[in-house]
């Protein structure tokens, strides 16, 4: 058995972290966590390519991420037969000022773009087991000398100090704050405001405007409930309370740009998702054929245009389905202060970083009364003081206090608290005597 197979097999067999309550039973939680382990393994493999292969191309990274998820999901949950599993979100590789949803087709010139030292690379991937999805993302910086000595398990080459290091640390801190705020009864708006304010006050940076962290359910990665970070001025997000056993995909995006605004580049869109509740009789035979393939192969999860059999007819068929609300496009987002990267394969990282760059951390969690249950392992590349050296220090007392709080309260920690309280009580009694 390979190391990867051992990892995923262990994930599939692992017991749930806590007894499930409400509508989330142990078997379901284990499927979520297995999907999380697979997602993390895929991201690690892509990151290692970034770190160790000189001139690795965007296409190679996309192919590695998707292939890893496919192979690892195929190795687990094979009894009983018929359990659906695979990609919950196709691999996205967003570089420097590109924010997300970036997965060019193999025929696009931008897919052949080779990474250069200093590139800031956001890698986002999702996997599902039996429809239960986990989506995660990490940011990594291409080292000055990619090679075996730069691998994840070797001594890291630190980034910083400077704006890139600050943005990396801001994304990490924001994610650590968010996971500690996720609990039953917490207000969606209060969570967003606290994290937004911390990023501005502690780092002098902005969260990308209007980015959603959505509730996730079986076959759904973008449910109706959404925590909106840095909402647009004319868009008041819905206020709701988080509930026990809900699952959320927390998606943190930080920009060094002046205001956090983004723009879409629809010419680069290659990721789509079927909308199950929509219905329309497509007119073109090509559209009907493409839509039928989408429904059979991907269900309601996002898919990459390149995964369709008929590449020539795909765009035409997709367009009619999008125009009539059967499919949702995941448009590529770019920081508003950055010009489109286009198809250039020779840009330097320095040229891009003279403008804005963005960083991302994404993870999936279960809302739990003892603290959020993280469904995918913590970031593999980011290590404060080792891979990232930022001169920015968290100074706000409220923020520092929250960061010092454990994500989950354990029975062991509670016993220590009770013991300490009992000791304090005995000491007070002796002093009184």
N, C-alpha and C positions, 0 to 999 in steps of 0.2 A: 504493500500500500504506500502511495506517495505521500509526501508531507501535506500536500493540498487535500488529498482524499481523507487523510487522518484528521485534518482540521475540520473539514465539513462534516465528516461522520460524527465527530465528537460534538459538533454544534447541534446536529440533528438529534443526538441522543441525550443531550444535556437536560437536566431537570429545570423547570422554571425557577426563576430567582425567588419568587414569593408565591404563596398560594393565590391563585387568581380569584377575583371577585366579580360579581355582576356578570356581564356578558363575555368576559375574556377568560376562557378556561386554560388550564396548563398546556394542553396540546396546541392550542392556538398560539400562546405565548412562545412556545418552543419553536413553532414554525417561523414566527417573526424573528426570533433570535438566530435561527439558522440562516435565514435570508440576510440578516445583518452581518454574520460572520463571512458569508460568501461575498457580499458587497465589499466588505473591508479587505478581503483577500484580493479581489480584483483591483481595487484602488492601489493596494501595495504593489502589485505587479506592474501597474502602469507607472507608478512613482519610481520604481526601481529602473524601469526603462529610461525615464527622464534623467535619472542620476548617473546611469552607467553606460548608456549608448550615445557616443558623439553623433551629432547631426541626426538624431532620431526625428522622424517626421510625424506630423499630426495624424496621418493615416495609420501609421504603425501603432500609435497609442490607442486610437479608436478601435482598431481590430483586436488588440491585446485585451482591452477591457471587456468587450462584448464576448470574445471567445472564452475568456476565463469564467465569466458568469455562466455561459452556456454549459461548459464542461463540468463546473462544480455543482450546478443545480441538477445536472443529469446523473450525478453520482449519489444523490440522496433521495429519500422518500420515494422509493420505487415499488413499495408494497403498501397498500394495494395499488394496482396499476391504474393509470388514468389521472393521477394527480398532476394538475397543471403547475408548471414552474418555469422560471427563466428570467429574462430581463423585465424589470419594472420601469426602468428608464435607461435608454441606450447611452453609451458612453459619450460624454461631452468633454471637449478639451478647449477651454477658453483661455486665451493668452493675453496678458498685460491688460489693456483697456477693454477687452471683450469680457462681458459679465457672465453670460451663461447661454445654454442652448446652442452650443457651437459644435457641429459635427458635419463637416463638409463631405460631399460624396467623393468616392475614389477618383472620379473623373474631373473633379474641380481642382484647379491649380493650387488653391489654398490647402488642399489635403497633403500636398507635397512640401509644404512649408517645413523646413528643418528648424528645430529649436536651436537657440544660441544661448551662450552663457548669460545669465542675468534675466532671462525670460521668467515671468511670473505666471505659473500654469495652474489653472483651476481644473480639477478632475472630478466629475460628478457621474455616479453610476447608481443604478438601482436593481435589486433582485427581488423576486417573490417566490414563495413556496405555497402552493395551493391558493394563490391569490392574495396572500398576506405580504404586503410590500415593505421594504426598507430602502430608502434613498439616502445616500451620503455623499459628501464632497470634502476634499482636502485641497489645500494650495501648497505648491512646492516651487522652489526657485532652482533653475538650471545652474549647476555649479560651474566654476571657471574651467575645470578639467573633468568632464564626464568620463567615468571609467569604473572598473571594479572597486577601486579604493574609495569611491564616493557612494557606494551602496548603502542602503538603510542600516545594515548591521555593522558599518564601519564608522570611523571617526568622522563626524559631520564637518562640512565647511560652513562656517557661520555667515549669515546674511546681516548686514548692517554695521553700524547704526545708520539710520536714514529713513526716508519716507516709506520705503518698501518694508523694512523691519517693523516700523510703527504700524503699518496697515495689517501686517501679519499678526502682530501681537493684539491689535484691536479686535480682529476677528476671533481670535482664540479667547480673549477675555469676555467678549460679548457672548460667545457660545457658553462659557462657564457660568455667566450670570443667568442666561436664559434657562439653562437646565435646572438651576436652583430655584427659579421662580415658577417652574412648572409643577403645579400641585392642585388638587381638587379645590374648587372655589376661587381660584385666582382669576383675576380679570384679564381678558385678552389685551385690552388697551393699556392697563397698568404695566403689564409685562413689556409691551413694546416701548412705552414711554421711558421706563427705567433703563432699558438697554440703550435706546437712542441717546438719552441724556448722558449716560456713562461714556459712550463712544465720543461724543462731542466734548465733554468736560475733561476727560482723562487723556484723550489722544488728539484733540483738535481736528478730528476727522468726521466724515458723515457715513451713515449707512446708506446704501443705494435706495433711492426713493421708491416706495410702494411695493417692496418685495414681500411676498406672502409666505407664511409658514402654515401649511394646511393640515387639517385633520385627515387622517388616512384610515381606510377601512378595507375590507376584503374587496379586491379588484378596483380600488380607488386610491389614487395618490394625491388628489386635489379635491378633498371634500368641501362641503359648504362652509364649515367653520374655518376662519382664516385669521391668524395673528398677523397684522400688517405693520411692518417696521417702517419708520419714517414715512408715514402716509402723505400723499399729495395734498396740497392745501385745499383743493376743491373736492376731496374725497374723504368723507367721514366713515371710517371702517365700522362694521357692526361690533357692538360690545356684547360679550358673552362670558360666562363663567366656565372654566374648564371642569370636566367631570371625571370621576374615577373611571379608570380603564379605557379612556379615550387614547388614541394613538395620534401623534403629531410628527410631521416632518419639519424640523426647525432648520431654517435656511438663512444663514447670516452672510451678508455681502457688505464689504467696506470699500470705500473709494477714497483716493487721494484727490479727487476732483473737487471743484469749488463749492458744489451745492448738492451733490448726490443724485442729480438728474441723469436719466438714461434715455437712449433712443433705440428704436428697432431697426433692424436691417433685414427686411423681408426677402431680399434677394438671396440670403444665406439660409433660409429656413429649410430644414430637412427632417425635423422631428414633429410628429403629429400624434393625435390620440383620437380614438373613436368616442363619440358621445352616445352612450347606450340609449338615452331617453329620446333621441331625435329620430325622426322618420321623414323620408322624402324619396320619391321614385326618380332615381337618376335617369337622365335622358340618354346619355352616351353609353354604348356597350363597353368601351374602355373603362369608364368610371365604375360601372356595375362590376366588372371583373376585378378591378383594383380593390373596390370596397369589400367585395366578398373575400378576397385574400386577406385583407386587413382583419376582418371579423374572425376568420378562422385561425389565423396565426398569432394574433396579438391580443385578442379580446378587447378589453377597455384600457390596456396599458399603452403608454407612449411607445412609438416605434420609429425606427430610422428609415428614411426613404430608400436607402441602399439595401435594405433587407427584403424589398419587394422583387419579385421575379422579373416583371416587365419594366425595366428601367426607362425605356423610351416612352412608354405610355403612362408611366407612373405619375409624372408631374401633371399631365393633362387630366387624368382621372382624379387625382387628389384635389385639383383646383375646383372641379365641380362639386365634390363632396364638401370641401371647406366653404364654398360660396353658399351652400344650402344648409349649413349647420350640422352636417353629419360628422365632420371631423374638426378638431380644434388644432390650430397651428401653434407650436411652441417657437415663437420668433426669436432669433438671435438678438440679445440685448448688448448694447455697447455704451460705455460711459459717454454722456453727451458732449464732453469736452474733447473727445478723441475722434479723429477722422477714421473712416472705415479702413480696416487693415487690407481690404481688397484681396488680391491674389498674390501679392509679393512674396517671394521665397527668400529674399536676401536682406530684409530689414534687420537692423540691429536692435537689440534690447534697449540700448541706450537711447535710441531715437524715440522709441515708444514711451519709455519711462520719463522722457522730458515732458510728457503730458501726464494724463492720469493713469494710474493702474488700479486694479481692483483685486480684492482677496475674498475668499469664501471658505466657510466651514458649514457643513450641513450634517445633520444626524437625525435619527428617529427615536422617539421616546414614548413610553406608556405613562400616562398620568396615574400616580399612585400616592396614597395617603402618607406613605413613609418616605416619599421622595421619588422623583422621576426614575423610571427603569430605562436605562439606555439600551437600545436594541442592536447597535453596532459598536464595536470597540472604539476607543478614543483615537485621535489622529496619530498616524504612524511617523510622520516626518517632523512635525513641529515639536521642538524642545526649547523652551525659553532658556536663554543663556548659552545654548549649545548650537542649535541650528539657526536661531534668531536672537540677535542682540540689539534690542531697542533701548534707547535712552529714556523712553517714556516710562514713568512709574505711576502706578495707581495710588492716588493720594486721598481721594474722597473717603471719608470714614464709613459712610453707608455702603459704598461699593466694596471696600476692603472687608467689612464685617460679613457681607454676603459671600464673598469669595472664600472666607475662612470657614464658612459653614459646610459641613459634609453634604454631598448630594442626597444621600440616603441615610436615614437614621436606622441603625441596626440594634438588635437586642443587646449586643455587647456594649455598644456605646451607651445605651439606656441604663444598663447595669452599673457602668462606671459613674454615670451621673447620680444614680440613686445612692451608690456607695459614698460618693463625695459629699452628697447632701447629708447622709446619715452621720458621716464623720464630723461634718461641720456642726451638726446638732449636738453630738456628744461633747464636742469641744466647748460649745456654748454652755452646756449643762455643767461641765466641770468648772468653767470660769465662774458661773453663778454660785456654785457650791463654795 
